[in-house]
Amino acid sequence: MLEIVGKTNIDFMGKRRLTFVFSGLLAAIGMLAVGQIMFGSANLGIDFSGGTAVQLKFDKPLPIETARSVLAKHGLGDAELQEFTENNKLLIRVKTETTIEEEISEKIIQIFRDEFKGHSFVVDSSTSIGPTIGKKLQQDALIAITLSLIGIIIYIAARFEFRFGIAAAIATFHDVLAVLGIYHIMNKEITLLVVTALLTLAGYSLTDTVVVFDRIRENLRQRRRNTVETIINNGINQVLSRTLVTTLTVVLVLVPLTLFGGEVLHDFSLALLLGVIIGTYSSVFVASPLLLIWPGSEGRLLSKGR
C-alpha cells in the first residue's frame, strides 16, 4: 500500500473530549433531522411524502419561469421545477398530502400541450406514489437502517468482542445521523437514493472500523507494558496511511460523480462523499475512543490480549 504519510505518533485519544463534543453536535443535528422526518416536516422526496414526478423533453428551450407561472395559473403553484438546459428537459414534481388519488401527471401534460402549442415535447418519465405507499417506504427505510446496525453489532461481536460491536454500531449510527443532519441543514431532498447511500456508507464505515479494530487487537496481543490508551493510539497510527489512501481513492471517484454525474446521481454521490469522510473520521475519533472509555476497559482489554 502506498504510504502518503510516514510513521506517525499522533495522540488521537488525547483529543477524544474535543472530538466527542463535535460528534455529539453532529449526532444531535441528525436526531433533529430524524424527528423532522418522522413528523413529515423534513424535505422529503415524493418517494416518502407521496406525489408525482413528470419529466418532459422539449424540442427547444422553454423558460422555467414561464412554465412555473403557467402551472400556478392552473392551481399547481407549489410544484417544484428543475430544468436540464443541455437537453431541453424539465422535471416537474408535485407533492400530494391527500389520500385521494388524482391523475396529476395527466393534468400536467395536458397543461403543457394546451399552453405551449409551439413547443412540442415528449414525456421522458412519469412517476406517481400515493401518500400511503410513501409512509410505508419511510417506515421500511428506518427499519432497514436499524437492522443493518443490529447486523453490525452481531458481526463485530462474533469477530472481536461485544464491546467492539457496540462501539462499531455507535460509530456507524453516528455517521448516518451526521449525513442526515447535514442534508437537513442544506435542505436537500431525502429520497430512496439517499437512503441507499446511507446503507452503503454504513458498510464502508464498518469496513474501515474493522481494519482499525483488527490492528488494535493485534497490538493488545503483543503489548509491551503499555496502557490501553497507548495501544489504541499505536494501532491507529499504524493503519493511518492505509486509511487515508483508501479514503482518497473513494473520494477521487465520488467528487466527479457529484459535480458532473447529473441530477440523478448528484444526491446519491454527495451523501456517499460526506459519509466516506465522516466514516473515516468516526473510525478514529468515535469507535476507537469508545473502547477506551468503556467501563473496565483497561483490565478487560488487556486480559483479552493475553
Helices and strands as residue ranges (DSSP letters): G 13-15, H 16-38, H 46-49, E 51-58, H 64-73, E 80-84, E 89-95, H 104-115, E 121-129, H 131-159, H 162-185, H 192-221, H 228-260, H 262-282, I 283-287, H 288-293, H 297-304
